C-alpha cells in the first residue's frame, strides 16, 4: 500500500486551473520531493492532501485513508509544516512544544519538548518568548513541533526557506532520520540541491500536471550524455561559509 496515492487530482480557482489531473504515488518510509516554479500548484497539492482544501476532482488517499471521505483519520495520521512558521510568539519555545505535545496526547510532553529543543539546537533559547527569535529559529521550532507524536506521514512545504546554511543542514539530517525510522516525508522545495540530497523520488509539477517523475538517476537519463572535461572546481560560497564557521567553533572549544 502506498503511503500517499493521488489520481486525477484537479483544482480550479474561478477560470484558473491550478491542478489539471495530478497523479503520483509515494512509498512508505520514503522522501518524495515535489518541485515546481512559483504558482505551479505545489502548496495546493499539499493542502488537499492535508485536508485543508477540497479538490474539485480526482481521488487522493494518505496512510490508507481517503482525504475527502475520511478527513479525520487523515489528520490523525499526518503533520504539516507550511511555508510560514505557525508558532505562538507569546509563549516560549519550550511552551510551544509542550502545548503541541499535550494536544497530541504524547507521554511526558515536557521531556519530548526538551529532546526536540536539543535536536534543533534551541536549548539555550527554549526559555525565551518566541517573539525574540530570529526567522531561522522560528522555522526550526516550527519543524520541531511537526515531529511531535511521531506521525507516519509528514508534509514539509518549503521547510528550509529562510534558514542559514548550518540550520538547513541540521534540518536535512532530521528529515533523513525520520525517513530512516519509517516516516514518510512529502517535501516541496525551491532548492534543487535539497531535492538532490534528500529525495528518493522527485516529481516536477508544471502547468497543473506532473510532467516527469522518478529517481535522480532516472531524471538524469532524460538529458543527453555528458562529456568528461577536466576543470578546476572552485568551492561554493556555502562550503566556504561552513568551513570558516566550523574553524571558529574549533578554536572556541
C-alpha beads as a LAMMPS data file, in Angstrom:
LAMMPS data file: protein, C-alpha beads

253 atoms
252 bonds

1 atom types
1 bond types

-500.0 500.0 xlo xhi
-500.0 500.0 ylo yhi
-500.0 500.0 zlo zhi

Masses

1 110.0

Atoms # bond

1 1 1 0.000 0.000 0.000
2 1 1 1.302 3.457 -0.905
3 1 1 1.621 5.993 1.896
4 1 1 0.198 8.625 -0.475
5 1 1 -1.813 7.913 -3.602
6 1 1 -3.127 10.620 -5.931
7 1 1 -5.110 10.064 -9.111
8 1 1 -6.503 12.706 -11.466
9 1 1 -6.408 15.474 -8.855
10 1 1 -7.956 18.732 -10.101
11 1 1 -8.416 22.163 -8.547
12 1 1 -9.532 25.464 -10.034
13 1 1 -9.995 28.988 -8.718
14 1 1 -12.583 30.547 -10.962
15 1 1 -11.250 30.299 -14.505
16 1 1 -7.728 29.485 -13.314
17 1 1 -6.984 25.753 -13.463
18 1 1 -4.243 25.160 -10.890
19 1 1 -4.248 21.353 -10.957
20 1 1 -5.295 19.640 -14.183
21 1 1 -5.089 15.980 -13.273
22 1 1 -2.183 15.226 -10.951
23 1 1 -1.123 11.591 -10.500
24 1 1 1.538 10.405 -8.067
25 1 1 2.338 7.653 -5.586
26 1 1 4.652 7.780 -2.571
27 1 1 6.098 4.667 -0.956
28 1 1 6.031 4.305 2.857
29 1 1 9.177 5.459 4.629
30 1 1 10.467 7.392 1.631
31 1 1 11.250 11.051 0.954
32 1 1 9.296 12.399 -2.008
33 1 1 10.158 15.833 -3.399
34 1 1 7.668 17.868 -5.438
35 1 1 9.343 20.582 -7.474
36 1 1 7.846 23.405 -9.478
37 1 1 8.085 27.107 -10.113
38 1 1 6.148 29.645 -8.058
39 1 1 2.437 29.227 -8.704
40 1 1 2.817 25.709 -10.084
41 1 1 0.391 24.322 -7.506
42 1 1 2.751 22.599 -5.046
43 1 1 1.137 24.110 -1.961
44 1 1 -2.326 23.373 -3.348
45 1 1 -1.415 19.683 -3.594
46 1 1 -0.136 19.696 -0.011
47 1 1 -3.230 21.473 1.314
48 1 1 -5.527 18.966 -0.385
49 1 1 -3.565 16.002 0.964
50 1 1 -3.613 17.525 4.463
51 1 1 -7.431 18.010 4.199
52 1 1 -7.158 21.813 4.403
53 1 1 -8.609 22.218 0.915
54 1 1 -11.138 20.251 -1.117
55 1 1 -10.244 19.070 -4.581
56 1 1 -12.630 19.672 -7.473
57 1 1 -11.991 16.219 -8.904
58 1 1 -9.890 13.107 -8.686
59 1 1 -9.006 10.961 -5.681
60 1 1 -6.331 11.081 -3.014
61 1 1 -5.503 8.934 -0.014
62 1 1 -2.967 9.352 2.782
63 1 1 -1.889 6.461 5.007
64 1 1 -4.717 4.432 3.501
65 1 1 -7.451 6.978 4.252
66 1 1 -9.397 8.939 1.647
67 1 1 -8.853 12.682 2.100
68 1 1 -12.420 13.528 1.062
69 1 1 -14.431 10.891 2.942
70 1 1 -12.109 10.238 5.917
71 1 1 -10.523 13.613 6.735
72 1 1 -10.441 12.979 10.495
73 1 1 -8.373 9.822 10.089
74 1 1 -6.055 11.571 7.665
75 1 1 -5.452 14.407 10.144
76 1 1 -4.594 11.962 12.915
77 1 1 -2.010 10.380 10.608
78 1 1 -0.200 13.480 9.365
79 1 1 1.662 16.576 10.402
80 1 1 2.147 19.688 8.285
81 1 1 4.762 22.411 8.312
82 1 1 3.679 25.210 6.000
83 1 1 5.698 27.933 4.323
84 1 1 5.330 30.272 7.307
85 1 1 6.148 29.345 10.896
86 1 1 2.954 28.633 12.864
87 1 1 4.221 29.386 16.357
88 1 1 2.791 31.339 19.296
89 1 1 5.030 34.376 19.827
90 1 1 3.838 34.989 23.384
91 1 1 4.854 31.521 24.602
92 1 1 8.438 30.369 24.966
93 1 1 9.849 27.828 22.544
94 1 1 9.555 25.097 25.174
95 1 1 5.960 26.085 25.967
96 1 1 5.046 25.880 22.265
97 1 1 6.382 22.327 22.125
98 1 1 4.691 21.303 25.366
99 1 1 1.370 22.706 24.127
100 1 1 1.512 20.640 20.920
101 1 1 2.598 17.613 22.928
102 1 1 -0.482 17.914 25.118
103 1 1 -2.741 18.383 22.098
104 1 1 -1.283 15.234 20.527
105 1 1 -1.570 13.454 23.895
106 1 1 2.024 12.277 23.999
107 1 1 3.513 10.844 27.161
108 1 1 5.645 13.311 29.124
109 1 1 5.350 16.299 26.764
110 1 1 7.991 18.188 28.769
111 1 1 10.607 15.518 28.086
112 1 1 9.609 15.482 24.408
113 1 1 9.983 19.271 24.292
114 1 1 13.459 19.167 25.837
115 1 1 14.573 16.460 23.393
116 1 1 13.383 18.439 20.373
117 1 1 14.983 21.652 21.613
118 1 1 18.297 19.797 21.807
119 1 1 17.877 18.165 18.383
120 1 1 17.284 21.534 16.729
121 1 1 19.937 23.467 18.703
122 1 1 17.342 25.553 20.528
123 1 1 18.028 24.530 24.135
124 1 1 19.568 27.878 25.127
125 1 1 16.612 29.748 23.606
126 1 1 13.940 27.374 24.921
127 1 1 13.003 29.596 27.849
128 1 1 12.667 32.778 25.806
129 1 1 9.445 34.083 24.230
130 1 1 9.297 33.178 20.546
131 1 1 8.803 36.877 19.752
132 1 1 12.543 37.272 20.449
133 1 1 13.552 34.509 17.982
134 1 1 15.124 35.127 14.614
135 1 1 13.296 33.935 11.498
136 1 1 15.521 30.882 11.239
137 1 1 14.946 29.938 14.880
138 1 1 11.181 30.173 14.435
139 1 1 11.399 27.937 11.402
140 1 1 13.387 25.295 13.277
141 1 1 10.903 25.423 16.152
142 1 1 8.006 25.061 13.717
143 1 1 9.568 21.969 12.165
144 1 1 10.305 20.537 15.610
145 1 1 6.626 20.970 16.521
146 1 1 5.600 18.978 13.458
147 1 1 7.541 15.939 14.702
148 1 1 5.637 15.602 17.976
149 1 1 3.577 12.435 18.199
150 1 1 5.581 10.572 15.541
151 1 1 3.003 10.920 12.728
152 1 1 3.524 8.326 9.971
153 1 1 3.301 10.995 7.224
154 1 1 4.817 14.469 7.371
155 1 1 4.264 17.255 4.852
156 1 1 7.036 19.844 4.670
157 1 1 6.157 22.776 2.421
158 1 1 9.455 24.538 1.630
159 1 1 10.793 23.746 5.117
160 1 1 14.218 25.381 4.900
161 1 1 13.230 28.722 3.381
162 1 1 14.959 31.474 5.344
163 1 1 17.385 29.174 7.165
164 1 1 21.134 29.758 7.213
165 1 1 23.380 27.013 5.763
166 1 1 24.111 25.370 9.129
167 1 1 20.464 25.281 10.172
168 1 1 19.450 23.935 6.767
169 1 1 21.883 21.040 7.086
170 1 1 20.562 20.288 10.595
171 1 1 17.036 20.108 9.199
172 1 1 18.215 17.848 6.359
173 1 1 19.718 15.445 8.887
174 1 1 16.477 15.321 10.869
175 1 1 14.470 14.655 7.694
176 1 1 16.786 11.784 6.791
177 1 1 16.450 10.365 10.315
178 1 1 12.671 10.481 10.006
179 1 1 12.667 8.506 6.774
180 1 1 15.221 6.104 8.220
181 1 1 12.792 5.430 11.067
182 1 1 9.922 4.660 8.687
183 1 1 8.225 8.066 8.446
184 1 1 7.018 9.133 5.007
185 1 1 8.139 12.663 4.112
186 1 1 6.413 14.660 1.365
187 1 1 8.590 17.659 0.609
188 1 1 8.138 20.723 -1.562
189 1 1 11.173 22.894 -2.127
190 1 1 12.639 25.662 -4.251
191 1 1 16.163 24.407 -3.564
192 1 1 17.151 21.851 -6.198
193 1 1 20.167 20.835 -4.101
194 1 1 17.779 19.971 -1.281
195 1 1 15.850 17.583 -3.504
196 1 1 19.088 16.049 -4.789
197 1 1 20.394 15.359 -1.286
198 1 1 17.180 14.150 0.335
199 1 1 14.663 12.704 -2.102
200 1 1 14.241 9.060 -3.011
201 1 1 11.952 10.159 -5.834
202 1 1 11.347 13.542 -7.432
203 1 1 8.378 14.873 -9.389
204 1 1 8.149 18.122 -11.340
205 1 1 4.785 19.886 -11.375
206 1 1 4.322 22.190 -14.362
207 1 1 1.173 23.893 -15.673
208 1 1 -1.066 21.774 -13.464
209 1 1 0.301 18.299 -14.193
210 1 1 3.252 16.103 -13.270
211 1 1 5.473 16.230 -16.347
212 1 1 8.200 13.902 -15.070
213 1 1 8.750 11.699 -12.021
214 1 1 11.480 9.308 -10.938
215 1 1 14.731 8.893 -9.045
216 1 1 17.530 11.390 -9.565
217 1 1 19.393 8.812 -11.648
218 1 1 16.325 8.270 -13.837
219 1 1 15.854 12.003 -14.355
220 1 1 19.492 12.423 -15.341
221 1 1 18.998 9.905 -18.129
222 1 1 16.490 12.281 -19.739
223 1 1 19.350 14.574 -20.745
224 1 1 21.997 13.839 -23.415
225 1 1 25.123 12.036 -22.158
226 1 1 27.701 14.400 -20.705
227 1 1 31.268 14.734 -21.907
228 1 1 34.050 14.393 -19.366
229 1 1 36.085 17.580 -19.077
230 1 1 38.767 18.396 -16.541
231 1 1 38.122 21.760 -14.978
232 1 1 39.289 23.444 -11.832
233 1 1 36.459 23.340 -9.320
234 1 1 36.110 26.350 -7.071
235 1 1 34.492 25.941 -3.631
236 1 1 30.936 27.186 -3.340
237 1 1 30.076 30.064 -1.047
238 1 1 28.205 27.618 1.186
239 1 1 31.314 25.413 1.537
240 1 1 33.429 28.470 2.369
241 1 1 30.909 29.650 4.970
242 1 1 30.674 26.256 6.682
243 1 1 34.456 25.796 6.675
244 1 1 35.089 29.188 8.278
245 1 1 32.318 28.860 10.846
246 1 1 33.424 25.349 11.733
247 1 1 37.039 26.524 12.151
248 1 1 35.950 29.303 14.520
249 1 1 33.956 26.818 16.582
250 1 1 37.009 24.555 16.928
251 1 1 39.114 27.496 18.159
252 1 1 36.452 28.421 20.714
253 1 1 36.361 24.857 22.003

Bonds

1 1 1 2
2 1 2 3
3 1 3 4
4 1 4 5
5 1 5 6
6 1 6 7
7 1 7 8
8 1 8 9
9 1 9 10
10 1 10 11
11 1 11 12
12 1 12 13
13 1 13 14
14 1 14 15
15 1 15 16
16 1 16 17
17 1 17 18
18 1 18 19
19 1 19 20
20 1 20 21
21 1 21 22
22 1 22 23
23 1 23 24
24 1 24 25
25 1 25 26
26 1 26 27
27 1 27 28
28 1 28 29
29 1 29 30
30 1 30 31
31 1 31 32
32 1 32 33
33 1 33 34
34 1 34 35
35 1 35 36
36 1 36 37
37 1 37 38
38 1 38 39
39 1 39 40
40 1 40 41
41 1 41 42
42 1 42 43
43 1 43 44
44 1 44 45
45 1 45 46
46 1 46 47
47 1 47 48
48 1 48 49
49 1 49 50
50 1 50 51
51 1 51 52
52 1 52 53
53 1 53 54
54 1 54 55
55 1 55 56
56 1 56 57
57 1 57 58
58 1 58 59
59 1 59 60
60 1 60 61
61 1 61 62
62 1 62 63
63 1 63 64
64 1 64 65
65 1 65 66
66 1 66 67
67 1 67 68
68 1 68 69
69 1 69 70
70 1 70 71
71 1 71 72
72 1 72 73
73 1 73 74
74 1 74 75
75 1 75 76
76 1 76 77
77 1 77 78
78 1 78 79
79 1 79 80
80 1 80 81
81 1 81 82
82 1 82 83
83 1 83 84
84 1 84 85
85 1 85 86
86 1 86 87
87 1 87 88
88 1 88 89
89 1 89 90
90 1 90 91
91 1 91 92
92 1 92 93
93 1 93 94
94 1 94 95
95 1 95 96
96 1 96 97
97 1 97 98
98 1 98 99
99 1 99 100
100 1 100 101
101 1 101 102
102 1 102 103
103 1 103 104
104 1 104 105
105 1 105 106
106 1 106 107
107 1 107 108
108 1 108 109
109 1 109 110
110 1 110 111
111 1 111 112
112 1 112 113
113 1 113 114
114 1 114 115
115 1 115 116
116 1 116 117
117 1 117 118
118 1 118 119
119 1 119 120
120 1 120 121
121 1 121 122
122 1 122 123
123 1 123 124
124 1 124 125
125 1 125 126
126 1 126 127
127 1 127 128
128 1 128 129
129 1 129 130
130 1 130 131
131 1 131 132
132 1 132 133
133 1 133 134
134 1 134 135
135 1 135 136
136 1 136 137
137 1 137 138
138 1 138 139
139 1 139 140
140 1 140 141
141 1 141 142
142 1 142 143
143 1 143 144
144 1 144 145
145 1 145 146
146 1 146 147
147 1 147 148
148 1 148 149
149 1 149 150
150 1 150 151
151 1 151 152
152 1 152 153
153 1 153 154
154 1 154 155
155 1 155 156
156 1 156 157
157 1 157 158
158 1 158 159
159 1 159 160
160 1 160 161
161 1 161 162
162 1 162 163
163 1 163 164
164 1 164 165
165 1 165 166
166 1 166 167
167 1 167 168
168 1 168 169
169 1 169 170
170 1 170 171
171 1 171 172
172 1 172 173
173 1 173 174
174 1 174 175
175 1 175 176
176 1 176 177
177 1 177 178
178 1 178 179
179 1 179 180
180 1 180 181
181 1 181 182
182 1 182 183
183 1 183 184
184 1 184 185
185 1 185 186
186 1 186 187
187 1 187 188
188 1 188 189
189 1 189 190
190 1 190 191
191 1 191 192
192 1 192 193
193 1 193 194
194 1 194 195
195 1 195 196
196 1 196 197
197 1 197 198
198 1 198 199
199 1 199 200
200 1 200 201
201 1 201 202
202 1 202 203
203 1 203 204
204 1 204 205
205 1 205 206
206 1 206 207
207 1 207 208
208 1 208 209
209 1 209 210
210 1 210 211
211 1 211 212
212 1 212 213
213 1 213 214
214 1 214 215
215 1 215 216
216 1 216 217
217 1 217 218
218 1 218 219
219 1 219 220
220 1 220 221
221 1 221 222
222 1 222 223
223 1 223 224
224 1 224 225
225 1 225 226
226 1 226 227
227 1 227 228
228 1 228 229
229 1 229 230
230 1 230 231
231 1 231 232
232 1 232 233
233 1 233 234
234 1 234 235
235 1 235 236
236 1 236 237
237 1 237 238
238 1 238 239
239 1 239 240
240 1 240 241
241 1 241 242
242 1 242 243
243 1 243 244
244 1 244 245
245 1 245 246
246 1 246 247
247 1 247 248
248 1 248 249
249 1 249 250
250 1 250 251
251 1 251 252
252 1 252 253
